[in-house]
Amino acid sequence: MQRTPLDIPEQMRQAADASVEQAKTAFAKMMEATEKAIARAEGSVKTVGEGAGDLNRQAMAYVEENMAASFDLARRIAQARTVEEVAALQQEFIRRQIAAAAEQGKGIAEMMARSSAEAMRKGKV
C-alpha cells in the first residue's frame, strides 16, 4: 500500500510541539489551582461527605491522566510523516481512551459504593 505523505514543514512541527508544551503548562497550572480550590472547599464545607474528597481527588487524577494522553497524541501527530500514521495514532488513542474510561468509571463507582457504605455504617445517611 502506498503511503500518503504528510507535507508539514519542520518549522510547523516545531511550532506544534511548542504549542503542545504551552498548553500542557497552562493545563498543569489550571489543575493546580483547581486542586487548591477543592482543598479549600473540603476544609470549609462540613456537609460534604467524607468520601467526597477522595472522589474529587480521584476524578482530578483521571482528568490529568486523560489530558496527558491527549497531549501525547498531539505531540505524536505533530511528528507524523504520513496520513496513515495520523490515522493509526488516532485509532490507538481512541482504543486506549475507551479502555481507560471503562476502568475509570469502574473505579469511581467502587469508590462511591465504599463511601456510601461507610456513611451508612456510621449512621450519617
Backbone bond lengths (Angstrom), bond angles and torsions (degrees), N, CA, C in turn:
res aa  C-N    CA-C-N  psi(-1)  N-CA   C-N-CA  omega(-1)  CA-C   N-CA-C  phi
1 M - - - 1.438 - - 1.522 108.88 -
2 Q 1.293 115.83 130.82 1.452 121.19 179.61 1.525 110.48 -75.66
3 R 1.293 116.40 135.38 1.457 121.74 179.28 1.523 109.93 -87.00
4 T 1.327 115.33 142.98 1.459 121.31 178.22 1.517 108.10 -96.03
5 P 1.334 117.52 114.58 1.469 118.93 -177.93 1.524 111.71 -65.58
6 L 1.313 114.20 146.14 1.455 121.74 176.70 1.522 105.81 -109.72
7 D 1.323 115.89 94.23 1.454 121.73 -173.10 1.521 111.14 -81.78
8 I 1.332 114.54 88.05 1.462 121.06 176.77 1.526 106.48 -116.09
9 P 1.328 116.60 122.09 1.465 119.04 179.40 1.531 111.20 -58.77
10 E 1.307 115.37 147.69 1.462 121.12 -178.55 1.528 111.65 -57.18
11 Q 1.326 117.45 -36.22 1.469 120.67 178.79 1.528 110.40 -62.25
12 M 1.326 117.31 -38.26 1.462 120.11 178.65 1.526 110.51 -69.48
13 R 1.322 117.25 -37.25 1.466 120.33 176.70 1.529 110.17 -62.32
14 Q 1.338 115.61 -42.82 1.462 119.82 178.44 1.520 110.97 -65.31
15 A 1.315 116.64 -39.91 1.466 120.51 178.27 1.524 110.15 -64.57
16 A 1.336 116.69 -39.53 1.463 120.33 177.87 1.524 110.50 -63.45
17 D 1.332 115.98 -43.39 1.466 119.66 177.10 1.529 110.77 -59.60
18 A 1.323 116.39 -44.78 1.460 120.17 179.81 1.526 110.79 -63.25
19 S 1.327 116.64 -40.12 1.466 120.15 178.38 1.518 111.59 -63.53
20 V 1.324 116.27 -41.05 1.464 119.93 178.36 1.524 109.56 -62.55
21 E 1.316 117.08 -42.79 1.465 120.32 179.48 1.526 111.13 -63.44
22 Q 1.328 116.80 -41.66 1.467 120.27 178.53 1.526 110.49 -63.84
23 A 1.326 116.34 -42.68 1.468 119.96 178.77 1.516 110.67 -64.42
24 K 1.326 116.10 -40.17 1.467 121.04 179.43 1.531 110.29 -63.25
25 T 1.331 117.26 -42.37 1.464 121.77 178.44 1.528 110.60 -64.63
26 A 1.324 116.50 -44.38 1.469 120.48 178.88 1.528 110.12 -63.06
27 F 1.324 116.91 -41.18 1.464 120.42 178.88 1.524 110.37 -63.63
28 A 1.318 117.50 -42.77 1.463 120.73 179.19 1.526 111.04 -60.02
29 K 1.329 116.85 -40.84 1.463 120.64 178.17 1.524 110.84 -66.04
30 M 1.328 116.44 -40.83 1.462 120.45 178.24 1.528 110.37 -64.02
31 M 1.335 116.79 -41.25 1.468 120.61 178.95 1.527 110.56 -63.64
32 E 1.314 117.02 -41.35 1.463 121.22 179.15 1.525 110.19 -61.60
33 A 1.326 116.73 -45.46 1.458 120.56 178.93 1.531 111.04 -64.04
34 T 1.318 116.59 -39.73 1.465 120.73 179.21 1.527 110.51 -65.23
35 E 1.322 116.68 -43.74 1.464 120.39 178.80 1.529 111.11 -61.39
36 K 1.329 117.24 -39.47 1.461 120.80 177.43 1.526 110.56 -65.06
37 A 1.327 116.33 -40.36 1.470 120.31 178.88 1.522 110.55 -64.94
38 I 1.320 116.57 -40.57 1.469 120.00 178.11 1.523 110.10 -63.48
39 A 1.324 116.26 -43.44 1.471 120.16 179.72 1.529 110.71 -61.24
40 R 1.326 116.54 -41.67 1.476 119.81 178.20 1.521 110.53 -64.68
41 A 1.333 116.19 -42.65 1.469 119.83 -179.28 1.526 110.22 -64.24
42 E 1.314 116.92 -40.42 1.458 120.16 179.31 1.521 111.34 -62.87
43 G 1.335 115.42 -37.84 1.448 118.97 -178.25 1.522 113.51 -75.40
44 S 1.325 117.09 -27.67 1.457 118.94 -174.11 1.526 113.58 -99.47
45 V 1.294 118.90 -17.97 1.461 120.79 -176.91 1.527 108.77 -107.47
46 K 1.310 116.13 104.68 1.463 120.71 -175.96 1.525 112.90 -76.43
47 T 1.321 116.98 -17.70 1.455 119.35 -178.25 1.520 113.69 -80.88
48 V 1.327 115.91 -7.71 1.464 119.14 178.68 1.521 107.70 -68.46
49 G 1.304 116.16 132.06 1.474 120.65 179.51 1.509 111.58 -58.45
50 E 1.324 115.49 153.45 1.461 119.61 -177.26 1.525 112.47 -60.36
51 G 1.310 118.03 -32.44 1.462 120.71 -178.88 1.514 113.82 -85.07
52 A 1.323 117.59 -9.37 1.464 120.18 -177.00 1.524 111.76 -63.87
53 G 1.300 117.04 -37.68 1.463 119.95 178.51 1.511 111.45 -62.61
54 D 1.329 116.23 -45.12 1.462 119.77 177.68 1.525 110.68 -62.77
55 L 1.311 116.00 -40.96 1.460 120.78 179.69 1.532 110.37 -63.81
56 N 1.319 117.02 -43.26 1.468 120.66 177.43 1.519 111.40 -60.64
57 R 1.328 116.15 -46.16 1.464 119.67 -179.54 1.529 111.15 -63.25
58 Q 1.340 117.03 -40.03 1.457 119.93 179.72 1.525 110.61 -67.47
59 A 1.329 116.34 -40.80 1.467 119.77 178.60 1.531 109.99 -62.56
60 M 1.317 117.18 -40.86 1.460 120.20 178.14 1.526 111.13 -65.36
61 A 1.321 116.91 -37.37 1.467 120.06 176.94 1.528 110.07 -62.84
62 Y 1.327 116.45 -39.89 1.463 119.95 178.20 1.524 110.87 -65.74
63 V 1.324 116.95 -39.90 1.470 120.27 178.10 1.530 109.52 -61.40
64 E 1.324 116.20 -45.34 1.463 119.69 178.75 1.520 111.21 -61.37
65 E 1.318 116.76 -44.12 1.463 121.91 179.46 1.532 110.57 -60.04
66 N 1.323 116.56 -45.64 1.455 120.53 -178.68 1.524 111.69 -67.90
67 M 1.320 117.16 -38.76 1.462 119.83 178.81 1.531 110.45 -68.61
68 A 1.312 117.54 -37.03 1.466 120.11 177.20 1.528 109.95 -60.97
69 A 1.329 116.42 -41.56 1.465 120.29 177.83 1.529 110.23 -64.24
70 S 1.322 117.16 -38.71 1.470 120.71 179.20 1.525 111.45 -67.13
71 F 1.325 116.69 -42.19 1.463 119.69 177.46 1.524 110.60 -63.51
72 D 1.327 116.34 -40.21 1.460 120.39 177.85 1.523 110.22 -61.35
73 L 1.336 116.79 -44.16 1.463 120.31 178.17 1.525 110.25 -60.29
74 A 1.317 117.50 -46.42 1.461 120.62 -179.39 1.525 111.18 -58.78
75 R 1.312 115.93 -43.15 1.470 120.26 179.57 1.529 110.33 -64.03
76 R 1.316 116.44 -43.61 1.466 120.40 -178.63 1.525 111.45 -67.51
77 I 1.324 117.06 -38.01 1.467 120.13 177.90 1.532 109.91 -66.02
78 A 1.335 116.39 -38.90 1.466 119.99 179.44 1.526 111.25 -61.71
79 Q 1.314 116.92 -25.32 1.461 120.67 -179.04 1.534 113.03 -97.81
80 A 1.319 116.90 -3.50 1.470 120.86 -178.12 1.527 110.23 -63.42
81 R 1.308 115.05 146.48 1.464 120.56 -177.85 1.531 112.92 -108.75
82 T 1.346 116.92 -14.11 1.468 119.59 179.68 1.523 109.97 -137.39
83 V 1.320 115.43 158.78 1.454 121.02 176.70 1.529 109.71 -62.74
84 E 1.322 116.07 -37.88 1.469 120.09 179.37 1.522 111.77 -63.29
85 E 1.319 116.01 -37.21 1.466 120.13 177.68 1.533 110.34 -64.83
86 V 1.329 116.48 -41.08 1.465 120.65 177.36 1.524 109.73 -61.05
87 A 1.333 116.46 -47.01 1.469 120.65 -179.78 1.521 110.92 -60.99
88 A 1.321 117.09 -42.64 1.473 120.86 179.81 1.535 110.41 -64.37
89 L 1.317 116.86 -41.26 1.465 120.42 178.54 1.524 110.67 -62.55
90 Q 1.326 116.74 -43.28 1.463 120.31 179.51 1.526 111.49 -65.56
91 Q 1.320 117.17 -41.41 1.465 119.95 178.96 1.522 111.17 -62.58
92 E 1.321 116.57 -43.99 1.463 120.33 179.08 1.524 110.95 -64.21
93 F 1.327 116.74 -41.14 1.461 121.34 178.54 1.526 110.06 -60.10
94 I 1.304 116.91 -48.10 1.471 120.76 -179.30 1.520 110.33 -61.25
95 R 1.323 117.06 -44.35 1.468 120.39 179.20 1.526 110.87 -59.09
96 R 1.317 116.37 -46.05 1.471 120.12 -179.47 1.528 111.85 -67.28
97 Q 1.314 117.66 -39.14 1.460 120.51 -179.19 1.527 111.73 -68.99
98 I 1.316 117.43 -35.61 1.468 119.76 176.37 1.533 109.49 -63.76
99 A 1.326 116.20 -44.55 1.469 119.89 178.32 1.533 110.46 -64.01
100 A 1.327 116.84 -42.19 1.469 120.67 179.82 1.524 110.63 -64.34
101 A 1.333 117.14 -41.64 1.467 120.40 -179.87 1.524 110.91 -62.41
102 A 1.311 116.72 -39.20 1.469 120.20 178.53 1.530 110.01 -64.20
103 E 1.312 117.09 -45.25 1.465 121.12 179.62 1.531 111.10 -65.92
104 Q 1.313 116.40 -41.77 1.459 120.39 -178.98 1.528 110.57 -66.53
105 G 1.313 116.85 -41.06 1.470 120.03 177.22 1.512 111.43 -62.25
106 K 1.315 115.15 -41.89 1.469 120.31 177.69 1.531 110.44 -62.22
107 G 1.330 116.23 -43.51 1.464 120.29 179.86 1.520 112.20 -63.23
108 I 1.312 117.09 -42.68 1.470 120.51 179.45 1.520 110.56 -66.94
109 A 1.337 117.06 -41.44 1.467 120.25 178.92 1.529 110.53 -61.75
110 E 1.318 117.35 -42.88 1.464 120.97 178.76 1.524 111.00 -63.90
111 M 1.324 116.07 -41.80 1.458 120.30 179.93 1.534 110.52 -63.98
112 M 1.325 116.39 -42.45 1.469 120.22 179.13 1.526 110.68 -64.94
113 A 1.326 116.87 -39.99 1.466 120.41 178.80 1.534 110.58 -63.46
114 R 1.338 116.44 -42.65 1.478 119.86 178.77 1.529 110.64 -63.86
115 S 1.330 116.41 -43.28 1.465 120.38 -179.67 1.518 111.20 -63.15
116 S 1.333 116.10 -42.92 1.465 120.33 179.10 1.512 110.83 -64.22
117 A 1.324 116.56 -44.60 1.459 120.48 179.50 1.526 110.94 -62.01
118 E 1.314 116.89 -41.85 1.463 121.31 179.18 1.520 110.86 -64.74
119 A 1.330 116.61 -43.18 1.466 120.67 178.59 1.528 110.68 -62.58
120 M 1.319 115.56 -41.13 1.479 119.78 178.24 1.518 110.51 -64.20
121 R 1.334 115.35 -43.43 1.466 120.25 179.96 1.518 111.32 -60.80
122 K 1.318 116.64 -36.88 1.467 120.52 -178.67 1.532 111.45 -86.20
123 G 1.341 117.06 -1.24 1.461 120.48 177.78 1.504 113.56 73.72
124 K 1.338 117.34 28.38 1.473 120.29 -178.57 1.516 112.63 -97.33
125 V 1.310 117.79 2.44 1.465 119.24 178.74 1.498 109.39 -120.87
